[in-house]
Amino acid sequence: MNRSILLTLLFTGLAASPVLAQTNSAHQACKDISHLAKELMKLRQVGAPMSQVMELTSSGSSIDEMSKLFVQRAYRLPQYSTEQSRERAVREFENEAYRECYEANSKGTRG
């Protein structure tokens, strides 16, 4: 599949999903955010140029700024050559995004 088509399909799916939908559940909100991070890191690991990925985050949606931050963070990390290493990098990036989100949300609920 053409890389630009792949990029468009991956990111359009993200933009269409309710990434920042109003929810009372920190868990669900953080799952959505970590999914965004995961998809952006997948693009980084398949070698998508950062400039193209940044263009995809300029759709005018409410997730643009968060997406740009994730893109910047993803491109500070190495691109791996083996599938196993790529999958591990994606999983770790997704988990880190979830952890940071959940910790930030749980600080607001502590007395």
Secondary structure, 3 states (H helix, E strand, C coil): CCHHHHHHHHHHHHHHCCCCCCCCCHHHHHHHHHHHHHHHHHHHHCCCCHHHHHHHCCCCCCCHHHHHHHHHHHCCCCCCCCHHHHHHHHHHHHHHHHHHHHHHHHHCCCC
